[in-house]
Amino acid sequence: MSNFTHLLNCINALVLSGGSAVRQVVTSGPVTTGGVPSFLPATSVSLSVTSVGLTGTTPLTVTAANGNDPATGKQRDFVGFSASNLAWSGLVANTTNYLYVTVAANGTLTTASTIREPVYQAGGTPSIQSGQFTFNIGEMKGYLGNGSLAPQANVVFVGEAATSPTTVTSTIPYAYNGVFEGLLAWPLVAGNWVASNHNIGIKPTFYDFIVVNVTPEHGYIVGDTLHAASLIGNYGTFTLPLALTANRGGLTFFATSPTPYVTSNKGSAVSVTLTLANWQYKFVARRGW
């Protein structure tokens, strides 16, 4: 039977090995009407958290990158999934717990957590510190330190849970496929900070603030889109580009006053100011690898 079991695991590994365009990521699962992942509850009354909404029609799927086959060059990713809710127990109090799953050869998921923020780097020596996950992007492999070694591990981080002394106070389910696409908001904001969480789990490589026309003006028609690089803010006596910033958690920019959205007329070299009520806006972000 052990031989048959080994053979079964080998077959499953081939069937479940990757073909995803995005590797080392939470691939799909339950979403809100706005397309935001919703597989974690907002809070929990104990130092544990159990996922919500996982069913046969909305399973949680992940892809653990495992390098490439040296003979064929094909991706050797492990695809894992669960159609029933998963639980992470024994969370550490008064800190952020990073929730992950280990993907077996047959696609089953085993839950665990660590208080050490995962490291994603181009390459280098993985940390052997216990509970420290290091992912080398160049080789598309992850390693989990155990205190003396850092063996390769098919691990995917799926979210975070912030804790108090006795409860989970908030959670963050990570964005599917390393992509955040915010909902359009209206009208444009002036004279204030505008921010949005992206929940990718790391600082995005690519991010933008875009505005979309809803009422024609200055030669622009409905649906025309301008990016942050196309806009400057008018401070009254001088102008500057919009200050768009990103960090591990979210995106922000400051909509200057009195006229924060200055650009050129579509098709001519004339400076114009966008009418706030004529445009919508949203943030977008992508992991970049």
Secondary structure, 3 states (H helix, E strand, C coil): CHHHHHHHHHHHHHHHECCCCCCCEEEECCECCCCCECCCCCCECCCCEECCCCCCCCCEEEEECECECCCCCCECCEEEEECCCCEECCCCCCCEEEEEEEECCCCCEEEEEECCCCEEECCCCCCCCCCCEEEECCCCEEEECCCCCCCECCEEEEEEEEECCCCEEEEEECCHHHEEECCCECCCCCCEEEEEECCCCCCCCEEEEEEEECCCECCECCCCEEEHHHCEEECCCCEEECCEEECCCEEEEEECCCEEEEEECCCCCCEEECCHHHEEEEEEEECCC
